[in-house]
């Protein structure tokens, strides 16, 4: 049984994944922080990694959902 996610849910999950990657690097971000709107290079990199991982695992194209993207 396959369930599809809304664009908003995909962005939310990608942000959660970016937060995990950020934590692996030794940093912390508040719950609800929007990595898809980040300007800090480390945060942007975590967002990009999350998008790539999410696309690979979930077969989505989240880059279109990136703010300003």
N, CA, C and O atoms as a Tripos MOL2 file, in Angstrom:
@<TRIPOS>MOLECULE
protein
  276   275    69     0     0
PROTEIN
NO_CHARGES

@<TRIPOS>ATOM
      1 N           0.8420   -1.1740    0.0000 N.3       1 UNK1
      2 CA          0.0000    0.0000    0.0000 C.3       1 UNK1
      3 C           0.8930    1.2460    0.0000 C.2       1 UNK1
      4 O           1.6490    1.4700    0.9460 O.2       1 UNK1
      5 N           0.8070    2.0290   -1.0320 N.am      2 UNK2
      6 CA          1.6360    3.2130   -1.1730 C.3       2 UNK2
      7 C           0.8340    4.4570   -0.8210 C.2       2 UNK2
      8 O          -0.2960    4.6300   -1.2790 O.2       2 UNK2
      9 N           1.4270    5.3210   -0.0040 N.am      3 UNK3
     10 CA          0.7710    6.5790    0.3270 C.3       3 UNK3
     11 C           1.6060    7.7060   -0.2460 C.2       3 UNK3
     12 O           2.8330    7.6880   -0.1550 O.2       3 UNK3
     13 N           0.9510    8.6710   -0.8270 N.am      4 UNK4
     14 CA          1.6860    9.8040   -1.3630 C.3       4 UNK4
     15 C           1.6520   10.9420   -0.3530 C.2       4 UNK4
     16 O           0.6790   11.1190    0.3810 O.2       4 UNK4
     17 N           2.7210   11.6960   -0.3320 N.am      5 UNK5
     18 CA          2.8460   12.8260    0.5860 C.3       5 UNK5
     19 C           2.5560   14.1080   -0.1680 C.2       5 UNK5
     20 O           2.8470   14.2190   -1.3590 O.2       5 UNK5
     21 N           1.9880   15.0660    0.5230 N.am      6 UNK6
     22 CA          1.7950   16.3870   -0.0780 C.3       6 UNK6
     23 C           3.1510   17.0760   -0.1500 C.2       6 UNK6
     24 O           4.1040   16.6620    0.5100 O.2       6 UNK6
     25 N           3.2290   18.1150   -0.9450 N.am      7 UNK7
     26 CA          4.4760   18.8730   -1.0510 C.3       7 UNK7
     27 C           4.8830   19.4220    0.3170 C.2       7 UNK7
     28 O           6.0630   19.4190    0.6690 O.2       7 UNK7
     29 N           3.9090   19.8870    1.0770 N.am      8 UNK8
     30 CA          4.1880   20.4160    2.4200 C.3       8 UNK8
     31 C           4.7740   19.3350    3.3290 C.2       8 UNK8
     32 O           5.7020   19.6040    4.0920 O.2       8 UNK8
     33 N           4.2390   18.1200    3.2520 N.am      9 UNK9
     34 CA          4.7590   17.0170    4.0710 C.3       9 UNK9
     35 C           6.1780   16.6360    3.6510 C.2       9 UNK9
     36 O           7.0150   16.3090    4.4930 O.2       9 UNK9
     37 N           6.4390   16.6820    2.3600 N.am     10 UNK10
     38 CA          7.7790   16.3650    1.8670 C.3      10 UNK10
     39 C           8.7810   17.3920    2.3800 C.2      10 UNK10
     40 O           9.8630   17.0270    2.8390 O.2      10 UNK10
     41 N           8.4310   18.6680    2.3060 N.am     11 UNK11
     42 CA          9.3210   19.7250    2.8010 C.3      11 UNK11
     43 C           9.5450   19.5570    4.3030 C.2      11 UNK11
     44 O          10.6670   19.7120    4.7860 O.2      11 UNK11
     45 N           8.4820   19.2390    5.0400 N.am     12 UNK12
     46 CA          8.6000   19.0460    6.4860 C.3      12 UNK12
     47 C           9.5460   17.8830    6.7960 C.2      12 UNK12
     48 O          10.4110   18.0070    7.6620 O.2      12 UNK12
     49 N           9.3900   16.7740    6.1070 N.am     13 UNK13
     50 CA         10.2450   15.6110    6.3610 C.3      13 UNK13
     51 C          11.6850   15.8830    5.9400 C.2      13 UNK13
     52 O          12.6210   15.4550    6.6150 O.2      13 UNK13
     53 N          11.8660   16.5880    4.8340 N.am     14 UNK14
     54 CA         13.2230   16.9310    4.4070 C.3      14 UNK14
     55 C          13.8840   17.8550    5.4370 C.2      14 UNK14
     56 O          15.0820   17.7350    5.6910 O.2      14 UNK14
     57 N          13.1200   18.7660    6.0240 N.am     15 UNK15
     58 CA         13.6540   19.6210    7.0820 C.3      15 UNK15
     59 C          14.0410   18.8030    8.3040 C.2      15 UNK15
     60 O          15.0650   19.0740    8.9300 O.2      15 UNK15
     61 N          13.2370   17.8080    8.6490 N.am     16 UNK16
     62 CA         13.5680   16.9390    9.7820 C.3      16 UNK16
     63 C          14.8620   16.1700    9.5070 C.2      16 UNK16
     64 O          15.6980   16.0130   10.3970 O.2      16 UNK16
     65 N          15.0190   15.7010    8.2880 N.am     17 UNK17
     66 CA         16.2300   14.9880    7.9150 C.3      17 UNK17
     67 C          17.4340   15.9330    7.9340 C.2      17 UNK17
     68 O          18.5070   15.5480    8.4000 O.2      17 UNK17
     69 N          17.2770   17.1420    7.4450 N.am     18 UNK18
     70 CA         18.3580   18.1320    7.4840 C.3      18 UNK18
     71 C          18.7620   18.4130    8.9290 C.2      18 UNK18
     72 O          19.9490   18.5610    9.2200 O.2      18 UNK18
     73 N          17.7900   18.4860    9.8350 N.am     19 UNK19
     74 CA         18.0820   18.7160   11.2530 C.3      19 UNK19
     75 C          18.9340   17.5750   11.8110 C.2      19 UNK19
     76 O          19.8430   17.8090   12.6080 O.2      19 UNK19
     77 N          18.6410   16.3550   11.3970 N.am     20 UNK20
     78 CA         19.4350   15.1940   11.8460 C.3      20 UNK20
     79 C          20.8670   15.2790   11.3140 C.2      20 UNK20
     80 O          21.8230   15.0260   12.0470 O.2      20 UNK20
     81 N          21.0070   15.6330   10.0400 N.am     21 UNK21
     82 CA         22.3440   15.7890    9.4710 C.3      21 UNK21
     83 C          23.1060   16.9000   10.1910 C.2      21 UNK21
     84 O          24.3010   16.7690   10.4550 O.2      21 UNK21
     85 N          22.4260   17.9730   10.5010 N.am     22 UNK22
     86 CA         23.0280   19.1010   11.2120 C.3      22 UNK22
     87 C          23.5240   18.6390   12.5880 C.2      22 UNK22
     88 O          24.6150   19.0130   13.0160 O.2      22 UNK22
     89 N          22.7260   17.8340   13.2670 N.am     23 UNK23
     90 CA         23.1120   17.3100   14.5850 C.3      23 UNK23
     91 C          24.3250   16.3860   14.4840 C.2      23 UNK23
     92 O          25.1840   16.3980   15.3650 O.2      23 UNK23
     93 N          24.4010   15.5940   13.4290 N.am     24 UNK24
     94 CA         25.5570   14.7150   13.2270 C.3      24 UNK24
     95 C          26.8340   15.5400   13.1390 C.2      24 UNK24
     96 O          27.9000   15.0910   13.5600 O.2      24 UNK24
     97 N          26.7240   16.7380   12.5940 N.am     25 UNK25
     98 CA         27.8740   17.6340   12.4670 C.3      25 UNK25
     99 C          28.1890   18.3580   13.7680 C.2      25 UNK25
    100 O          29.1550   19.1190   13.8340 O.2      25 UNK25
    101 N          27.3790   18.1280   14.8120 N.am     26 UNK26
    102 CA         27.6420   18.7250   16.1180 C.3      26 UNK26
    103 C          26.8940   20.0220   16.3800 C.2      26 UNK26
    104 O          27.1640   20.7010   17.3700 O.2      26 UNK26
    105 N          25.9630   20.3740   15.5120 N.am     27 UNK27
    106 CA         25.1960   21.6090   15.6650 C.3      27 UNK27
    107 C          23.7690   21.2820   16.0860 C.2      27 UNK27
    108 O          23.3260   20.1370   15.9910 O.2      27 UNK27
    109 N          23.0640   22.2970   16.5490 N.am     28 UNK28
    110 CA         21.6570   22.1050   16.8700 C.3      28 UNK28
    111 C          20.8480   23.2550   16.2820 C.2      28 UNK28
    112 O          21.3200   24.3840   16.1540 O.2      28 UNK28
    113 N          19.6250   22.9220   15.9340 N.am     29 UNK29
    114 CA         18.6870   23.9150   15.4150 C.3      29 UNK29
    115 C          17.3590   23.6730   16.1060 C.2      29 UNK29
    116 O          16.9870   22.5300   16.3720 O.2      29 UNK29
    117 N          16.6660   24.7230   16.3880 N.am     30 UNK30
    118 CA         15.3880   24.6020   17.0680 C.3      30 UNK30
    119 C          14.3650   23.8220   16.2640 C.2      30 UNK30
    120 O          14.3910   23.8160   15.0330 O.2      30 UNK30
    121 N          13.4780   23.1750   16.9700 N.am     31 UNK31
    122 CA         12.3860   22.4460   16.3250 C.3      31 UNK31
    123 C          11.5970   23.4310   15.4650 C.2      31 UNK31
    124 O          11.2430   24.5220   15.9120 O.2      31 UNK31
    125 N          11.3370   23.0370   14.2580 N.am     32 UNK32
    126 CA         10.5990   23.9090   13.3590 C.3      32 UNK32
    127 C          11.4750   24.8280   12.5230 C.2      32 UNK32
    128 O          10.9710   25.5470   11.6610 O.2      32 UNK32
    129 N          12.8000   24.8120   12.7720 N.am     33 UNK33
    130 CA         13.6930   25.6390   11.9650 C.3      33 UNK33
    131 C          13.5950   25.2030   10.5070 C.2      33 UNK33
    132 O          13.5690   24.0060   10.2200 O.2      33 UNK33
    133 N          13.5410   26.1570    9.5880 N.am     34 UNK34
    134 CA         13.3550   25.8820    8.1660 C.3      34 UNK34
    135 C          14.7060   25.8790    7.4400 C.2      34 UNK34
    136 O          15.2080   26.9270    7.0340 O.2      34 UNK34
    137 N          15.2780   24.6920    7.2850 N.am     35 UNK35
    138 CA         16.5300   24.5640    6.5540 C.3      35 UNK35
    139 C          16.3480   24.9210    5.0830 C.2      35 UNK35
    140 O          17.3010   25.3380    4.4260 O.2      35 UNK35
    141 N          15.1510   24.7640    4.5700 N.am     36 UNK36
    142 CA         14.8990   25.1100    3.1680 C.3      36 UNK36
    143 C          14.9680   26.6200    2.9360 C.2      36 UNK36
    144 O          14.9770   27.0670    1.7880 O.2      36 UNK36
    145 N          15.0160   27.4070    4.0070 N.am     37 UNK37
    146 CA         15.1340   28.8590    3.8960 C.3      37 UNK37
    147 C          16.4720   29.3590    4.4530 C.2      37 UNK37
    148 O          16.6730   30.5620    4.6150 O.2      37 UNK37
    149 N          17.3690   28.4380    4.7390 N.am     38 UNK38
    150 CA         18.6480   28.7750    5.3630 C.3      38 UNK38
    151 C          19.5580   29.5620    4.4190 C.2      38 UNK38
    152 O          19.4800   29.4310    3.1980 O.2      38 UNK38
    153 N          20.4230   30.3830    5.0220 N.am     39 UNK39
    154 CA         21.4680   31.0850    4.2710 C.3      39 UNK39
    155 C          22.8600   30.6930    4.7630 C.2      39 UNK39
    156 O          23.8470   30.8850    4.0530 O.2      39 UNK39
    157 N          22.9410   30.1410    5.9810 N.am     40 UNK40
    158 CA         24.2150   29.6790    6.5260 C.3      40 UNK40
    159 C          24.7060   28.4980    5.6770 C.2      40 UNK40
    160 O          23.9400   27.5640    5.4380 O.2      40 UNK40
    161 N          25.9530   28.5160    5.2200 N.am     41 UNK41
    162 CA         26.4500   27.4580    4.3380 C.3      41 UNK41
    163 C          26.3180   26.0400    4.9100 C.2      41 UNK41
    164 O          26.0160   25.1070    4.1670 O.2      41 UNK41
    165 N          26.5400   25.8680    6.2120 N.am     42 UNK42
    166 CA         26.4190   24.5370    6.8190 C.3      42 UNK42
    167 C          24.9610   24.0680    6.8050 C.2      42 UNK42
    168 O          24.6800   22.8940    6.5650 O.2      42 UNK42
    169 N          24.0550   24.9830    7.0600 N.am     43 UNK43
    170 CA         22.6300   24.6440    7.0670 C.3      43 UNK43
    171 C          22.1340   24.3600    5.6510 C.2      43 UNK43
    172 O          21.3400   23.4440    5.4370 O.2      43 UNK43
    173 N          22.6040   25.1470    4.6910 N.am     44 UNK44
    174 CA         22.2370   24.9190    3.2910 C.3      44 UNK44
    175 C          22.7470   23.5510    2.8370 C.2      44 UNK44
    176 O          22.0460   22.8150    2.1420 O.2      44 UNK44
    177 N          23.9660   23.2250    3.2340 N.am     45 UNK45
    178 CA         24.5340   21.9290    2.8710 C.3      45 UNK45
    179 C          23.7030   20.7840    3.4640 C.2      45 UNK45
    180 O          23.4720   19.7780    2.7930 O.2      45 UNK45
    181 N          23.2620   20.9280    4.6980 N.am     46 UNK46
    182 CA         22.4250   19.8920    5.3130 C.3      46 UNK46
    183 C          21.0960   19.7670    4.5840 C.2      46 UNK46
    184 O          20.5870   18.6620    4.3930 O.2      46 UNK46
    185 N          20.5300   20.9080    4.1750 N.am     47 UNK47
    186 CA         19.2830   20.8630    3.3860 C.3      47 UNK47
    187 C          19.5270   20.1310    2.0760 C.2      47 UNK47
    188 O          18.7430   19.2620    1.6930 O.2      47 UNK47
    189 N          20.6120   20.4770    1.3870 N.am     48 UNK48
    190 CA         20.9200   19.8340    0.1100 C.3      48 UNK48
    191 C          21.1160   18.3350    0.2720 C.2      48 UNK48
    192 O          20.6630   17.5540   -0.5640 O.2      48 UNK48
    193 N          21.7920   17.9280    1.3520 N.am     49 UNK49
    194 CA         21.9880   16.5010    1.6090 C.3      49 UNK49
    195 C          20.6570   15.8190    1.8900 C.2      49 UNK49
    196 O          20.4170   14.7050    1.4240 O.2      49 UNK49
    197 N          19.7980   16.4790    2.6440 N.am     50 UNK50
    198 CA         18.4870   15.9090    2.9640 C.3      50 UNK50
    199 C          17.6520   15.7430    1.7020 C.2      50 UNK50
    200 O          16.9880   14.7220    1.5250 O.2      50 UNK50
    201 N          17.6840   16.7360    0.8280 N.am     51 UNK51
    202 CA         16.9360   16.6570   -0.4270 C.3      51 UNK51
    203 C          17.4450   15.4830   -1.2660 C.2      51 UNK51
    204 O          16.6600   14.6990   -1.7990 O.2      51 UNK51
    205 N          18.7520   15.3790   -1.3710 N.am     52 UNK52
    206 CA         19.3400   14.2900   -2.1530 C.3      52 UNK52
    207 C          18.9620   12.9240   -1.5750 C.2      52 UNK52
    208 O          18.5800   12.0180   -2.3150 O.2      52 UNK52
    209 N          19.0710   12.7820   -0.2600 N.am     53 UNK53
    210 CA         18.7260   11.5170    0.3920 C.3      53 UNK53
    211 C          17.2430   11.2120    0.2370 C.2      53 UNK53
    212 O          16.8630   10.0820   -0.0680 O.2      53 UNK53
    213 N          16.4140   12.2160    0.4450 N.am     54 UNK54
    214 CA         14.9670   12.0190    0.3400 C.3      54 UNK54
    215 C          14.5900   11.6290   -1.0830 C.2      54 UNK54
    216 O          13.7810   10.7240   -1.2860 O.2      54 UNK54
    217 N          15.1670   12.3010   -2.0620 N.am     55 UNK55
    218 CA         14.8950   11.9730   -3.4570 C.3      55 UNK55
    219 C          15.2990   10.5350   -3.7710 C.2      55 UNK55
    220 O          14.5680    9.8040   -4.4380 O.2      55 UNK55
    221 N          16.4530   10.1480   -3.2900 N.am     56 UNK56
    222 CA         16.9660    8.8090   -3.5580 C.3      56 UNK56
    223 C          16.0810    7.7380   -2.9260 C.2      56 UNK56
    224 O          15.7510    6.7400   -3.5680 O.2      56 UNK56
    225 N          15.7000    7.9470   -1.6760 N.am     57 UNK57
    226 CA         14.9300    6.9450   -0.9460 C.3      57 UNK57
    227 C          13.4600    6.9620   -1.3510 C.2      57 UNK57
    228 O          12.8620    5.9070   -1.5620 O.2      57 UNK57
    229 N          12.8830    8.1430   -1.4570 N.am     58 UNK58
    230 CA         11.4430    8.2550   -1.6900 C.3      58 UNK58
    231 C          11.0800    8.4840   -3.1600 C.2      58 UNK58
    232 O           9.9010    8.5510   -3.5090 O.2      58 UNK58
    233 N          12.0880    8.6010   -4.0070 N.am     59 UNK59
    234 CA         11.8460    8.8430   -5.4340 C.3      59 UNK59
    235 C          10.9790   10.0740   -5.6500 C.2      59 UNK59
    236 O           9.9870   10.0290   -6.3780 O.2      59 UNK59
    237 N          11.3630   11.1720   -5.0120 N.am     60 UNK60
    238 CA         10.6580   12.4420   -5.1860 C.3      60 UNK60
    239 C          11.5890   13.4360   -5.8440 C.2      60 UNK60
    240 O          12.7750   13.1620   -6.0310 O.2      60 UNK60
    241 N          11.0620   14.5620   -6.1840 N.am     61 UNK61
    242 CA         11.8660   15.6620   -6.7140 C.3      61 UNK61
    243 C          11.6220   16.8700   -5.8440 C.2      61 UNK61
    244 O          10.9430   17.8120   -6.2530 O.2      61 UNK61
    245 N          12.1780   16.8500   -4.6310 N.am     62 UNK62
    246 CA         11.9350   17.8920   -3.6440 C.3      62 UNK62
    247 C          12.5600   19.2250   -4.0300 C.2      62 UNK62
    248 O          12.1170   20.2640   -3.5410 O.2      62 UNK62
    249 N          13.5600   19.2310   -4.8800 N.am     63 UNK63
    250 CA         14.2460   20.4900   -5.2020 C.3      63 UNK63
    251 C          13.2590   21.5320   -5.6880 C.2      63 UNK63
    252 O          13.4510   22.7220   -5.4360 O.2      63 UNK63
    253 N          12.2080   21.1170   -6.3760 N.am     64 UNK64
    254 CA         11.1930   22.0550   -6.8210 C.3      64 UNK64
    255 C          10.4650   22.7040   -5.6760 C.2      64 UNK64
    256 O           9.8970   23.7840   -5.8410 O.2      64 UNK64
    257 N          10.4640   22.0650   -4.4960 N.am     65 UNK65
    258 CA          9.7700   22.6060   -3.3440 C.3      65 UNK65
    259 C          10.6180   23.5250   -2.5010 C.2      65 UNK65
    260 O          10.1280   24.1060   -1.5330 O.2      65 UNK65
    261 N          11.8830   23.6690   -2.8510 N.am     66 UNK66
    262 CA         12.7850   24.5150   -2.0720 C.3      66 UNK66
    263 C          12.3740   25.9750   -2.2370 C.2      66 UNK66
    264 O          12.0820   26.4300   -3.3430 O.2      66 UNK66
    265 N          12.3560   26.6810   -1.1530 N.am     67 UNK67
    266 CA         11.9940   28.1020   -1.1930 C.3      67 UNK67
    267 C          12.9340   28.8240   -2.1450 C.2      67 UNK67
    268 O          14.1550   28.7290   -2.0220 O.2      67 UNK67
    269 N          12.3630   29.5350   -3.0790 N.am     68 UNK68
    270 CA         13.1670   30.2740   -4.0410 C.3      68 UNK68
    271 C          13.7230   29.3950   -5.1360 C.2      68 UNK68
    272 O          14.4400   29.8860   -6.0080 O.2      68 UNK68
    273 N          13.4100   28.0880   -5.1190 N.am     69 UNK69
    274 CA         13.9760   27.1580   -6.0840 C.3      69 UNK69
    275 C          13.0630   26.9030   -7.1500 C.2      69 UNK69
    276 O          13.3760   26.1360   -8.0610 O.2      69 UNK69
@<TRIPOS>BOND
     1     1     2 1
     2     2     3 1
     3     3     4 2
     4     3     5 am
     5     5     6 1
     6     6     7 1
     7     7     8 2
     8     7     9 am
     9     9    10 1
    10    10    11 1
    11    11    12 2
    12    11    13 am
    13    13    14 1
    14    14    15 1
    15    15    16 2
    16    15    17 am
    17    17    18 1
    18    18    19 1
    19    19    20 2
    20    19    21 am
    21    21    22 1
    22    22    23 1
    23    23    24 2
    24    23    25 am
    25    25    26 1
    26    26    27 1
    27    27    28 2
    28    27    29 am
    29    29    30 1
    30    30    31 1
    31    31    32 2
    32    31    33 am
    33    33    34 1
    34    34    35 1
    35    35    36 2
    36    35    37 am
    37    37    38 1
    38    38    39 1
    39    39    40 2
    40    39    41 am
    41    41    42 1
    42    42    43 1
    43    43    44 2
    44    43    45 am
    45    45    46 1
    46    46    47 1
    47    47    48 2
    48    47    49 am
    49    49    50 1
    50    50    51 1
    51    51    52 2
    52    51    53 am
    53    53    54 1
    54    54    55 1
    55    55    56 2
    56    55    57 am
    57    57    58 1
    58    58    59 1
    59    59    60 2
    60    59    61 am
    61    61    62 1
    62    62    63 1
    63    63    64 2
    64    63    65 am
    65    65    66 1
    66    66    67 1
    67    67    68 2
    68    67    69 am
    69    69    70 1
    70    70    71 1
    71    71    72 2
    72    71    73 am
    73    73    74 1
    74    74    75 1
    75    75    76 2
    76    75    77 am
    77    77    78 1
    78    78    79 1
    79    79    80 2
    80    79    81 am
    81    81    82 1
    82    82    83 1
    83    83    84 2
    84    83    85 am
    85    85    86 1
    86    86    87 1
    87    87    88 2
    88    87    89 am
    89    89    90 1
    90    90    91 1
    91    91    92 2
    92    91    93 am
    93    93    94 1
    94    94    95 1
    95    95    96 2
    96    95    97 am
    97    97    98 1
    98    98    99 1
    99    99   100 2
   100    99   101 am
   101   101   102 1
   102   102   103 1
   103   103   104 2
   104   103   105 am
   105   105   106 1
   106   106   107 1
   107   107   108 2
   108   107   109 am
   109   109   110 1
   110   110   111 1
   111   111   112 2
   112   111   113 am
   113   113   114 1
   114   114   115 1
   115   115   116 2
   116   115   117 am
   117   117   118 1
   118   118   119 1
   119   119   120 2
   120   119   121 am
   121   121   122 1
   122   122   123 1
   123   123   124 2
   124   123   125 am
   125   125   126 1
   126   126   127 1
   127   127   128 2
   128   127   129 am
   129   129   130 1
   130   130   131 1
   131   131   132 2
   132   131   133 am
   133   133   134 1
   134   134   135 1
   135   135   136 2
   136   135   137 am
   137   137   138 1
   138   138   139 1
   139   139   140 2
   140   139   141 am
   141   141   142 1
   142   142   143 1
   143   143   144 2
   144   143   145 am
   145   145   146 1
   146   146   147 1
   147   147   148 2
   148   147   149 am
   149   149   150 1
   150   150   151 1
   151   151   152 2
   152   151   153 am
   153   153   154 1
   154   154   155 1
   155   155   156 2
   156   155   157 am
   157   157   158 1
   158   158   159 1
   159   159   160 2
   160   159   161 am
   161   161   162 1
   162   162   163 1
   163   163   164 2
   164   163   165 am
   165   165   166 1
   166   166   167 1
   167   167   168 2
   168   167   169 am
   169   169   170 1
   170   170   171 1
   171   171   172 2
   172   171   173 am
   173   173   174 1
   174   174   175 1
   175   175   176 2
   176   175   177 am
   177   177   178 1
   178   178   179 1
   179   179   180 2
   180   179   181 am
   181   181   182 1
   182   182   183 1
   183   183   184 2
   184   183   185 am
   185   185   186 1
   186   186   187 1
   187   187   188 2
   188   187   189 am
   189   189   190 1
   190   190   191 1
   191   191   192 2
   192   191   193 am
   193   193   194 1
   194   194   195 1
   195   195   196 2
   196   195   197 am
   197   197   198 1
   198   198   199 1
   199   199   200 2
   200   199   201 am
   201   201   202 1
   202   202   203 1
   203   203   204 2
   204   203   205 am
   205   205   206 1
   206   206   207 1
   207   207   208 2
   208   207   209 am
   209   209   210 1
   210   210   211 1
   211   211   212 2
   212   211   213 am
   213   213   214 1
   214   214   215 1
   215   215   216 2
   216   215   217 am
   217   217   218 1
   218   218   219 1
   219   219   220 2
   220   219   221 am
   221   221   222 1
   222   222   223 1
   223   223   224 2
   224   223   225 am
   225   225   226 1
   226   226   227 1
   227   227   228 2
   228   227   229 am
   229   229   230 1
   230   230   231 1
   231   231   232 2
   232   231   233 am
   233   233   234 1
   234   234   235 1
   235   235   236 2
   236   235   237 am
   237   237   238 1
   238   238   239 1
   239   239   240 2
   240   239   241 am
   241   241   242 1
   242   242   243 1
   243   243   244 2
   244   243   245 am
   245   245   246 1
   246   246   247 1
   247   247   248 2
   248   247   249 am
   249   249   250 1
   250   250   251 1
   251   251   252 2
   252   251   253 am
   253   253   254 1
   254   254   255 1
   255   255   256 2
   256   255   257 am
   257   257   258 1
   258   258   259 1
   259   259   260 2
   260   259   261 am
   261   261   262 1
   262   262   263 1
   263   263   264 2
   264   263   265 am
   265   265   266 1
   266   266   267 1
   267   267   268 2
   268   267   269 am
   269   269   270 1
   270   270   271 1
   271   271   272 2
   272   271   273 am
   273   273   274 1
   274   274   275 1
   275   275   276 2
@<TRIPOS>SUBSTRUCTURE
     1 UNK1         2 RESIDUE 1 A UNK
     2 UNK2         6 RESIDUE 1 A UNK
     3 UNK3        10 RESIDUE 1 A UNK
     4 UNK4        14 RESIDUE 1 A UNK
     5 UNK5        18 RESIDUE 1 A UNK
     6 UNK6        22 RESIDUE 1 A UNK
     7 UNK7        26 RESIDUE 1 A UNK
     8 UNK8        30 RESIDUE 1 A UNK
     9 UNK9        34 RESIDUE 1 A UNK
    10 UNK10       38 RESIDUE 1 A UNK
    11 UNK11       42 RESIDUE 1 A UNK
    12 UNK12       46 RESIDUE 1 A UNK
    13 UNK13       50 RESIDUE 1 A UNK
    14 UNK14       54 RESIDUE 1 A UNK
    15 UNK15       58 RESIDUE 1 A UNK
    16 UNK16       62 RESIDUE 1 A UNK
    17 UNK17       66 RESIDUE 1 A UNK
    18 UNK18       70 RESIDUE 1 A UNK
    19 UNK19       74 RESIDUE 1 A UNK
    20 UNK20       78 RESIDUE 1 A UNK
    21 UNK21       82 RESIDUE 1 A UNK
    22 UNK22       86 RESIDUE 1 A UNK
    23 UNK23       90 RESIDUE 1 A UNK
    24 UNK24       94 RESIDUE 1 A UNK
    25 UNK25       98 RESIDUE 1 A UNK
    26 UNK26      102 RESIDUE 1 A UNK
    27 UNK27      106 RESIDUE 1 A UNK
    28 UNK28      110 RESIDUE 1 A UNK
    29 UNK29      114 RESIDUE 1 A UNK
    30 UNK30      118 RESIDUE 1 A UNK
    31 UNK31      122 RESIDUE 1 A UNK
    32 UNK32      126 RESIDUE 1 A UNK
    33 UNK33      130 RESIDUE 1 A UNK
    34 UNK34      134 RESIDUE 1 A UNK
    35 UNK35      138 RESIDUE 1 A UNK
    36 UNK36      142 RESIDUE 1 A UNK
    37 UNK37      146 RESIDUE 1 A UNK
    38 UNK38      150 RESIDUE 1 A UNK
    39 UNK39      154 RESIDUE 1 A UNK
    40 UNK40      158 RESIDUE 1 A UNK
    41 UNK41      162 RESIDUE 1 A UNK
    42 UNK42      166 RESIDUE 1 A UNK
    43 UNK43      170 RESIDUE 1 A UNK
    44 UNK44      174 RESIDUE 1 A UNK
    45 UNK45      178 RESIDUE 1 A UNK
    46 UNK46      182 RESIDUE 1 A UNK
    47 UNK47      186 RESIDUE 1 A UNK
    48 UNK48      190 RESIDUE 1 A UNK
    49 UNK49      194 RESIDUE 1 A UNK
    50 UNK50      198 RESIDUE 1 A UNK
    51 UNK51      202 RESIDUE 1 A UNK
    52 UNK52      206 RESIDUE 1 A UNK
    53 UNK53      210 RESIDUE 1 A UNK
    54 UNK54      214 RESIDUE 1 A UNK
    55 UNK55      218 RESIDUE 1 A UNK
    56 UNK56      222 RESIDUE 1 A UNK
    57 UNK57      226 RESIDUE 1 A UNK
    58 UNK58      230 RESIDUE 1 A UNK
    59 UNK59      234 RESIDUE 1 A UNK
    60 UNK60      238 RESIDUE 1 A UNK
    61 UNK61      242 RESIDUE 1 A UNK
    62 UNK62      246 RESIDUE 1 A UNK
    63 UNK63      250 RESIDUE 1 A UNK
    64 UNK64      254 RESIDUE 1 A UNK
    65 UNK65      258 RESIDUE 1 A UNK
    66 UNK66      262 RESIDUE 1 A UNK
    67 UNK67      266 RESIDUE 1 A UNK
    68 UNK68      270 RESIDUE 1 A UNK
    69 UNK69      274 RESIDUE 1 A UNK
